[in-house]
Amino acid sequence: MSGDRYGELRDILVGPERARLDAIDQRLDDPGLDVDAVSAVLPEAVARRATDRALGAALGPVVGDAIKASVRRDPQPLVDAIFPIIGPAIRRAIATAFAELSQSINSTLEHAFSPRGMRWRMEAWRTGKTFGEVVLSHSLAFRCEQLFLIHRETGLLLRHLTAPGVKALSPDMVAGMLTAITQFAQDSLEVSTQEGLDSFAFGDLTVWAEQGPAIVLAAVIRGQAPVTYRETLQEAVEATQRAHAEAIEAFGRDGRPVPVRDDLLEPCLVSQQVERARPAGTWRLAAAGLLLLAAVGSCAVPRYLQARRVDRYLDRLRTEPGIVVGDVGRSGRAVVVSGLRDPLAADPRSMLGEYGLDTSRITGHWEPYIALRPEFVLRRAGVLLKAPSGVHVELRHDTLSISGTAGASWLRHARAVAPAIAGVAALDLRMLRDSVDVTLEAMADTAEVFAVVFDRGEQWPRAGSRPVLDSLARTLAGLVALAEGAERDIRIEVHSSTDSAGSHLVNRALRESRARVLRSLLAERGVPWDRLAAVPDSASGGRHGYIRVHLRSNTESQ
């Protein structure tokens, strides 16, 4: 077989395989052909494995680095790409801030000069908050009654929370309504899909919707919520999105339930009370009333207090012993009181200070009189009698009773003055002792203690009795002198006794001799003879001599 025919046969048998092998060699030798091939199938391959987490994890760093390199090289494309998202977000944030500022300004101006505003200013000063914050915290009242967490793509309800005591709306109805309204707004008003429905109202309820990348949190609100409440909703959406991102994504694929944590949404179920607003102008009317009351009070209250003090002063005078209030009148601005006053009664002027009064406000004209009240009679007796120490004076009905010890001169004074004291009808001095009598009795008692001893059968005192006789004589001499000076009658009996030894006649003679001897011995020592009397005992009893003193006042002897 010729060479041409062999070549033809080879082309017939292995020609196609050889062409494919050449193409493979060319592909292997030329990388550009692989790129073309991969680029042709890459979109479809990525689309098929879009749910593959391994592919996402592998592409994540590459995509991140690519974005960073692109931003460093030219950030404008990325800005253009995210502008549809960032733009509405910024506009919304600015609108929210301006709404909050406007609300704060309005509330501040409304309450700036009201009494409540003043009170809130004090609260702001005390707590360190701004006045606007305090105003908003008090002036707004609302309650979030229900929360609906809705899957943004499907419009299905993920979680529904209701405040205690609130009748719940149909969750599916609200979720469907919100989705329908959002879709209507996007279709009719040409709103981008990135911008959702913020709020809408039905009846007295308002629904605020906070949009997240994959979820929508709708809050059903009764009343007027502050703008800051939207921040609470935003924080709840962000927290829920972070905590359940994978579960929410899975819900969109296969509808598996999302176990949403209630603690992420419960902070949105808040309520706020507001103080009951007072009718406008009430504070002004109250202020005017207070001013009028203050003006009237500034005049009337001092007069009233002055009258009260005068009344209390007059009541005191009427109950004061020794004062009789007669007439009460006025002389100019001063109150004039007239009546009777015992000189020993309290001074009415001294009581003025206790009631905040002085003589320019109240004066008195008092006529003297003698009060017959027992305390005044006794006080008057004390002033007139000037009783010395040791003398007690008391009034028993109308009898002045004096007790104790006093001198003769004071006794004469008391006898002369007491009957002249007003209110004293009689004088009782039975309990009053003359001080001289007391002294005389004491000296007599001392003298009667002495005893002069005699030996048996002897009429003269026993040897060694001289000191006793001297002391007895001095006591008796002083006693006689004091008694004579005080005009007292004094008689001194000199007694003597004998024992039972011997006959009766002998003993009687011995007792008489002993008495005479003892009288002589005392007289020799200065005791007046005429004041001594020898009085022997009538019976036997001992061997001694002793003294018995008898005192009697001259008035008694008369």
TAJO-V157949 format. One record per residue. PHI is phi in whole degrees, 0 to 359 (999 if undefined). PSI is psi in whole degrees, 0 to 359 (none if undefined). Layout:
phi & psi
PHI & PSI
PHI & PSI
This chain:
phi & psi
999 & 126
296 & 162
301 & 324
293 & 320
290 & 322
298 & 321
296 & 323
293 & 318
297 & 321
294 & 321
296 & 324
292 & 320
278 & 314
241 & 7
303 & 310
298 & 320
295 & 322
296 & 322
295 & 319
294 & 321
296 & 323
294 & 320
295 & 322
294 & 317
300 & 318
296 & 321
295 & 321
291 & 324
282 & 339
243 & 98
298 & 337
296 & 329
293 & 325
295 & 321
297 & 318
298 & 318
295 & 315
294 & 320
296 & 334
287 & 328
253 & 351
298 & 313
303 & 317
293 & 321
296 & 317
293 & 320
298 & 321
294 & 328
253 & 29
296 & 329
271 & 2
282 & 114
296 & 329
295 & 321
294 & 318
298 & 318
295 & 323
288 & 321
278 & 339
306 & 302
301 & 321
295 & 316
294 & 319
300 & 312
298 & 321
297 & 319
295 & 317
299 & 314
297 & 323
292 & 320
294 & 320
294 & 323
284 & 313
202 & 100
287 & 347
299 & 317
303 & 319
292 & 322
298 & 319
295 & 326
288 & 319
267 & 357
303 & 319
300 & 338
267 & 312
291 & 322
304 & 304
300 & 324
296 & 317
294 & 314
300 & 321
292 & 318
297 & 318
295 & 318
297 & 320
296 & 317
297 & 317
293 & 323
296 & 318
295 & 320
296 & 317
296 & 318
296 & 321
295 & 317
296 & 315
300 & 315
293 & 322
296 & 315
294 & 325
293 & 324
250 & 11
296 & 319
244 & 12
276 & 161
304 & 322
294 & 322
299 & 319
298 & 319
294 & 321
290 & 329
297 & 321
297 & 320
295 & 318
299 & 319
295 & 324
284 & 321
269 & 347
83 & 6
274 & 165
285 & 159
295 & 323
299 & 320
297 & 318
293 & 320
298 & 314
295 & 322
294 & 339
256 & 332
271 & 345
256 & 140
222 & 130
199 & 171
211 & 130
272 & 115
267 & 330
213 & 152
232 & 135
236 & 119
258 & 116
242 & 137
289 & 124
292 & 322
286 & 316
266 & 341
75 & 15
268 & 152
279 & 130
262 & 322
203 & 145
225 & 124
239 & 143
231 & 139
290 & 151
301 & 136
80 & 9
253 & 133
285 & 120
283 & 141
282 & 166
290 & 116
303 & 315
294 & 324
295 & 315
293 & 317
298 & 316
294 & 320
296 & 317
297 & 316
296 & 318
294 & 319
293 & 319
298 & 316
295 & 321
297 & 317
294 & 319
294 & 321
283 & 318
276 & 322
258 & 6
56 & 46
269 & 140
293 & 159
292 & 341
283 & 340
259 & 120
258 & 187
277 & 127
276 & 312
199 & 157
204 & 161
235 & 146
216 & 123
67 & 222
265 & 14
251 & 149
234 & 136
251 & 121
257 & 129
246 & 130
246 & 120
271 & 136
240 & 177
301 & 322
233 & 352
227 & 162
230 & 129
252 & 115
253 & 128
246 & 124
270 & 117
242 & 136
251 & 124
101 & 193
252 & 109
275 & 146
287 & 158
298 & 330
295 & 341
295 & 333
293 & 329
296 & 324
298 & 317
295 & 318
298 & 316
297 & 322
294 & 319
296 & 314
296 & 318
294 & 319
293 & 320
297 & 318
291 & 320
285 & 329
233 & 34
299 & 312
292 & 319
295 & 322
293 & 321
295 & 319
295 & 326
299 & 323
291 & 335
272 & 310
237 & 1
75 & 17
292 & 140
300 & 146
257 & 117
282 & 78
288 & 130
287 & 128
292 & 332
294 & 344
281 & 332
257 & 334
301 & 327
303 & 341
278 & 343
275 & 74
245 & 161
220 & 154
218 & 128
265 & 155
232 & 147
293 & 147
296 & 124
286 & 136
272 & 149
304 & 142
300 & 138
90 & 352
298 & 318
293 & 326
292 & 317
298 & 319
295 & 320
296 & 318
297 & 319
298 & 319
295 & 319
296 & 316
297 & 317
296 & 321
295 & 320
295 & 315
293 & 319
294 & 325
298 & 334
264 & 316
282 & 322
297 & 313
301 & 321
296 & 317
297 & 315
296 & 322
297 & 316
296 & 321
296 & 319
293 & 320
296 & 317
299 & 316
294 & 326
292 & 317
294 & 322
299 & 322
294 & 318
296 & 321
294 & 335
260 & 358
281 & 126
297 & 140
86 & 3
233 & 130
239 & 113
280 & 124
261 & 292
232 & 146
234 & 122
219 & 194
230 & 145
225 & 97
72 & 231
267 & 358
262 & 147
268 & 132
249 & 126
242 & 132
230 & 155
170 & 202
248 & 148
214 & 127
290 & 138
301 & 336
272 & 357
285 & 166
296 & 151
281 & 119
302 & 330
292 & 331
289 & 344
271 & 348
300 & 319
297 & 330
295 & 336
247 & 18
68 & 28
246 & 165
217 & 177
291 & 346
282 & 341
262 & 333
208 & 133
234 & 160
226 & 145
236 & 110
242 & 127
267 & 137
287 & 148
205 & 163
259 & 115
279 & 135
259 & 15
294 & 143
308 & 319
295 & 327
283 & 323
299 & 315
294 & 320
294 & 320
294 & 321
297 & 320
297 & 320
292 & 318
281 & 321
280 & 327
51 & 60
297 & 135
286 & 174
295 & 139
95 & 359
247 & 131
244 & 129
244 & 130
218 & 158
249 & 120
249 & 104
58 & 248
250 & 15
254 & 128
270 & 115
255 & 127
240 & 132
227 & 162
116 & 205
231 & 130
214 & 164
282 & 166
294 & 322
297 & 317
293 & 326
298 & 318
296 & 319
298 & 316
296 & 318
296 & 328
280 & 323
271 & 319
305 & 316
296 & 340
271 & 356
283 & 130
297 & 130
96 & 355
253 & 119
260 & 335
212 & 159
237 & 128
245 & 112
247 & 17
296 & 332
265 & 7
258 & 126
256 & 138
288 & 134
297 & 330
292 & 317
298 & 319
299 & 319
292 & 317
298 & 318
296 & 321
295 & 320
290 & 324
295 & 317
300 & 321
295 & 316
294 & 325
287 & 348
284 & 331
297 & 145
222 & 130
255 & 121
269 & 140
243 & 145
283 & 160
297 & 128
82 & 356
262 & 144
262 & 349
260 & 148
300 & 155
299 & 149
302 & 141
91 & 7
272 & 358
305 & 312
302 & 321
294 & 317
296 & 320
297 & 313
296 & 318
296 & 318
296 & 318
296 & 319
296 & 317
291 & 323
297 & 316
296 & 321
298 & 316
296 & 316
298 & 315
296 & 321
292 & 317
294 & 321
295 & 328
266 & 12
58 & 46
250 & 139
276 & 127
230 & 138
223 & 131
247 & 119
264 & 130
257 & 109
260 & 155
212 & 155
218 & 164
228 & 165
277 & 184
274 & 357
289 & 141
93 & 174
279 & 167
294 & 321
291 & 319
295 & 316
294 & 323
294 & 320
295 & 323
293 & 321
294 & 321
293 & 321
294 & 316
298 & 320
294 & 317
293 & 319
297 & 316
294 & 325
293 & 321
293 & 319
297 & 322
289 & 322
294 & 323
298 & 333
264 & 16
107 & 359
279 & 126
307 & 130
299 & 321
286 & 347
271 & 351
259 & 142
221 & 126
281 & 122
227 & 87
292 & 148
294 & 152
275 & 344
223 & 166
285 & 149
192 & 348
168 & 187
234 & 64
209 & 163
244 & 149
208 & 173
241 & 141
232 & 127
253 & 134
240 & 121
245 & 144
206 & 133
287 & 154
297 & 325
294 & 326
290 & 326
286 & 342
279 & none
